Amino acid sequence: MLGAREPADALTESLIVFAARRDHVRRVIRPALARGARVLCDRYADSSFAYQGGGSGAPWAALEQLEAWACEGLQPDLTLWFDLDPLEAARRRAAAREADRFEAEDLAFFERAREAFARRAREHATRFVRIDAGQGIEQVAFQVAAALQERGL
């Protein structure tokens, strides 16, 4: 069928994602840090380890190499991991909007992604804070505020 194509495999997708991350580091993050600004990202390399690594099966070691090259060793001072049971996440998303390509993946994908986030949190424990996103919005906000206050941010 003209115009139709197979989705990229996990490693190819990882290369694309990390190319975008490198561009973001070079065009936005590094210049902002050089000005003394604080930078807040809703996705960074940890998400690639979860989605392309855990979810899609890209090799962890390859992701580590891509991260080192693309992000030039730049790591967040703090990573807030909003941890939520995949079934509850799907329920909430369905109540809000149509699923995008990632959100349309099966439950097993999100269980693997969640475990990859947990692995990443263990590997980088000094910068990760797990936020229990299964609670109400007020409790989630309290956890975020407490994490920021604890870090002096």
Backbone hydrogen bonds in HBPLUS format (Angstrom, degrees):
<---DONOR---> <-ACCEPTOR-->    atom                        ^
c    i                          cat <-CA-CA->   ^        H-A-AA   ^      H-
h    n   atom  resd res      DA  || num        DHA   H-A  angle D-A-AA Bond
n    s   type  num  typ     dist DA aas  dist angle  dist       angle   num
A0004-ALA N   A0001-MET O   3.28 MM   3  5.69 155.2  2.35 120.9 128.1     1
A0013-GLU N   A0009-ASP O   2.94 MM   4  6.14 167.8  1.96 161.4 165.2     2
A0014-SER N   A0010-ALA O   2.96 MM   4  6.09 148.0  2.06 137.3 146.6     3
A0015-LEU N   A0011-LEU O   2.95 MM   4  6.27 152.3  2.03 149.7 156.1     4
A0016-ILE N   A0012-THR O   3.13 MM   4  6.46 157.0  2.18 149.8 155.5     5
A0017-VAL N   A0013-GLU O   2.89 MM   4  6.15 166.0  1.91 155.0 158.8     6
A0018-PHE N   A0014-SER O   2.85 MM   4  5.99 167.2  1.87 154.0 157.5     7
A0019-ALA N   A0015-LEU O   2.96 MM   4  6.06 139.7  2.13 137.9 148.6     8
A0020-ALA N   A0016-ILE O   3.12 MM   4  6.46 154.3  2.19 147.3 153.4     9
A0021-ARG N   A0017-VAL O   2.94 MM   4  6.29 149.9  2.03 144.1 153.5    10
A0022-ARG N   A0018-PHE O   2.88 MM   4  6.04 159.1  1.92 143.6 148.6    11
A0023-ASP N   A0019-ALA O   3.06 MM   4  6.30 162.0  2.09 147.3 151.8    12
A0024-HIS N   A0020-ALA O   2.96 MM   4  6.18 155.4  2.02 146.6 153.4    13
A0025-VAL N   A0021-ARG O   2.83 MM   4  6.13 157.8  1.88 154.4 160.3    14
A0026-ARG N   A0022-ARG O   2.95 MM   4  6.17 167.8  1.96 156.8 159.3    15
A0027-ARG N   A0023-ASP O   2.84 MM   4  5.87 160.4  1.87 151.1 156.8    16
A0028-VAL N   A0024-HIS O   2.90 MM   4  5.33 153.2  1.97 135.9 143.6    17
A0029-ILE N   A0024-HIS O   3.03 MM   5  6.36 161.4  2.06 148.9 154.5    18
A0030-ARG N   A0025-VAL O   2.90 MM   5  5.73 172.5  1.90 155.1 157.6    19
A0032-ALA N   A0028-VAL O   3.07 MM   4  6.10 154.9  2.14 146.6 154.2    20
A0033-LEU N   A0029-ILE O   2.89 MM   4  6.15 164.4  1.91 161.4 165.8    21
A0034-ALA N   A0030-ARG O   2.88 MM   4  6.06 154.5  1.95 152.1 159.6    22
A0035-ARG N   A0031-PRO O   3.10 MM   4  6.36 135.9  2.30 139.0 149.4    23
A0035-ARG N   A0032-ALA O   3.12 MM   3  5.15 130.5  2.38  96.2 109.1    24
A0037-ALA N   A0032-ALA O   2.96 MM   5  5.28 152.7  2.03 158.0 149.1    25
A0036-GLY N   A0033-LEU O   2.92 MM   3  4.95 151.5  2.00 102.0 111.2    26
A0047-SER N   A0044-TYR O   3.01 MM   3  5.72 136.3  2.21 120.5 130.1    27
A0048-SER N   A0045-ALA O   2.89 MM   3  5.08 123.9  2.21 101.5 116.8    28
A0049-PHE N   A0045-ALA O   3.09 MM   4  6.55 151.0  2.18 154.0 162.2    29
A0050-ALA N   A0046-ASP O   3.08 MM   4  6.40 148.4  2.18 142.5 151.3    30
A0051-TYR N   A0047-SER O   2.79 MM   4  5.96 178.0  1.79 159.7 159.2    31
A0052-GLN N   A0048-SER O   2.91 MM   4  5.21 130.0  2.17 124.5 138.9    32
A0053-GLY N   A0048-SER O   3.10 MM   5  6.55 146.9  2.21 149.9 158.0    33
A0054-GLY N   A0049-PHE O   2.84 MM   5  6.34 155.5  1.90 151.2 156.5    34
A0055-GLY N   A0050-ALA O   2.76 MM   5  6.14 158.1  1.81 153.0 160.6    35
A0056-SER N   A0051-TYR O   2.89 MM   5  6.21 138.6  2.06 143.2 155.9    36
A0058-ALA N   A0052-GLN O   2.78 MM   6  5.59 167.8  1.80 147.3 145.1    37
A0057-GLY N   A0053-GLY O   2.77 MM   4  4.76 133.5  1.98 124.3 135.3    38
A0062-ALA N   A0059-PRO O   3.10 MM   3  5.32 120.4  2.47 101.1 115.5    39
A0063-LEU N   A0059-PRO O   3.06 MM   4  6.44 154.0  2.13 151.2 159.0    40
A0064-GLU N   A0060-TRP O   2.91 MM   4  6.25 150.6  1.99 150.0 158.7    41
A0065-GLN N   A0061-ALA O   3.09 MM   4  6.38 153.4  2.17 144.1 150.3    42
A0066-LEU N   A0062-ALA O   2.91 MM   4  6.18 165.2  1.93 151.9 156.2    43
A0067-GLU N   A0063-LEU O   2.81 MM   4  5.96 158.7  1.86 149.4 155.4    44
A0068-ALA N   A0064-GLU O   3.04 MM   4  6.23 160.8  2.08 144.2 148.9    45
A0069-TRP N   A0065-GLN O   3.01 MM   4  6.27 163.2  2.03 155.3 159.4    46
A0070-ALA N   A0066-LEU O   2.76 MM   4  5.78 169.0  1.78 156.8 159.9    47
A0071-CYS N   A0067-GLU O   2.85 MM   4  5.42 157.2  1.90 140.7 148.4    48
A0074-LEU N   A0071-CYS O   2.83 MM   3  5.39 165.1  1.86 124.8 128.6    49
A0079-THR N   A0127-ARG O   2.70 MM  48  5.76 159.7  1.74 155.3 150.8    50
A0129-VAL N   A0079-THR O   2.88 MM  50  6.22 147.2  1.99 169.1 169.8    51
A0081-TRP N   A0129-VAL O   2.90 MM  48  6.07 170.3  1.91 154.6 157.9    52
A0131-ILE N   A0081-TRP O   2.72 MM  50  5.69 178.9  1.72 151.9 152.2    53
A0083-ASP N   A0131-ILE O   2.87 MM  48  5.89 144.1  2.00 156.0 167.0    54
A0133-ALA N   A0083-ASP O   2.90 MM  50  5.38 145.2  2.02 140.0 148.3    55
A0088-GLU N   A0085-ASP O   3.03 MM   3  5.37 116.4  2.45 109.0 123.8    56
A0089-ALA N   A0085-ASP O   2.93 MM   4  6.20 158.8  1.97 157.9 165.0    57
A0090-ALA N   A0086-PRO O   2.96 MM   4  6.14 157.2  2.01 145.7 150.9    58
A0091-ARG N   A0087-LEU O   3.01 MM   4  6.26 154.0  2.08 143.8 151.2    59
A0092-ARG N   A0088-GLU O   2.94 MM   4  6.15 165.8  1.96 154.2 157.2    60
A0093-ARG N   A0089-ALA O   2.93 MM   4  6.10 164.3  1.96 150.1 154.8    61
A0094-ALA N   A0090-ALA O   2.93 MM   4  6.02 164.1  1.96 148.3 152.7    62
A0095-ALA N   A0091-ARG O   3.15 MM   4  6.37 143.9  2.29 143.0 151.9    63
A0096-ALA N   A0093-ARG O   2.91 MM   3  5.12 143.1  2.05 104.1 115.7    64
A0097-ARG N   A0093-ARG O   2.92 MM   4  6.08 161.6  1.95 170.9 174.2    65
A0104-ALA N   A0100-ASP O   2.96 MM   4  6.03 131.0  2.21 149.2 160.3    66
A0105-GLU N   A0102-PHE O   2.96 MM   3  5.54 166.6  1.98 120.7 124.4    67
A0109-PHE N   A0106-ASP O   3.09 MM   3  5.52 128.1  2.37 108.4 120.4    68
A0111-GLU N   A0107-LEU O   2.93 MM   4  6.25 145.0  2.05 151.0 162.2    69
A0112-ARG N   A0108-ALA O   2.96 MM   4  6.18 156.7  2.02 149.2 154.6    70
A0113-ALA N   A0109-PHE O   2.88 MM   4  6.16 152.4  1.95 144.3 153.1    71
A0114-ARG N   A0110-PHE O   2.89 MM   4  5.95 154.5  1.96 137.1 143.8    72
A0115-GLU N   A0111-GLU O   3.07 MM   4  6.30 156.9  2.13 142.5 148.3    73
A0116-ALA N   A0112-ARG O   2.90 MM   4  6.17 147.9  2.01 144.0 153.4    74
A0117-PHE N   A0113-ALA O   2.91 MM   4  6.27 152.3  1.99 149.5 156.6    75
A0118-ALA N   A0114-ARG O   2.99 MM   4  6.30 156.1  2.05 145.9 152.7    76
A0119-ARG N   A0115-GLU O   2.83 MM   4  6.13 152.8  1.91 146.2 153.8    77
A0120-ARG N   A0116-ALA O   2.87 MM   4  6.07 164.1  1.90 150.2 154.5    78
A0121-ALA N   A0117-PHE O   2.83 MM   4  6.07 153.2  1.90 148.2 156.0    79
A0122-ARG N   A0118-ALA O   2.96 MM   4  6.26 149.8  2.05 144.9 152.7    80
A0123-GLU N   A0119-ARG O   2.92 MM   4  6.21 156.3  1.98 152.0 158.8    81
A0124-HIS N   A0120-ARG O   2.93 MM   4  6.08 134.1  2.15 143.7 155.6    82
A0127-ARG N   A0124-HIS O   3.14 MM   3  5.98 155.0  2.20 123.3 129.2    83
A0128-PHE N   A0124-HIS O   3.29 MM   4  6.38 136.6  2.49 148.7 160.0    84
A0133-ALA N   A0131-ILE O   2.96 MM   2  5.72 109.8  2.47 114.7  97.8    85
A0140-VAL N   A0136-GLY O   2.94 MM   4  6.23 157.9  1.99 156.6 164.0    86
A0141-ALA N   A0137-ILE O   2.89 MM   4  6.03 163.2  1.92 147.2 151.8    87
A0142-PHE N   A0138-GLU O   2.96 MM   4  6.16 150.4  2.04 140.8 149.2    88
A0143-GLN N   A0139-GLN O   2.99 MM   4  6.28 155.9  2.05 146.0 151.5    89
A0144-VAL N   A0140-VAL O   3.00 MM   4  6.32 158.1  2.05 152.7 158.6    90
A0145-ALA N   A0141-ALA O   2.89 MM   4  6.11 169.0  1.90 154.1 157.0    91
A0146-ALA N   A0142-PHE O   2.88 MM   4  6.05 158.5  1.93 150.0 156.1    92
A0147-ALA N   A0143-GLN O   2.95 MM   4  6.16 155.7  2.01 145.4 151.8    93
A0148-LEU N   A0144-VAL O   2.95 MM   4  6.23 160.5  1.98 155.8 161.0    94
A0149-GLN N   A0145-ALA O   2.86 MM   4  6.02 160.8  1.90 149.7 155.5    95
A0150-GLU N   A0146-ALA O   2.87 MM   4  5.98 159.9  1.91 147.8 153.4    96
A0151-ARG N   A0147-ALA O   3.22 MM   4  6.39 142.4  2.37 137.4 146.2    97
A0153-LEU N   A0148-LEU O   2.80 MM   5  4.97 166.4  1.82 153.4 149.4    98
A0152-GLY N   A0149-GLN O   2.99 MM   3  4.90 153.9  2.06 100.8 109.2    99
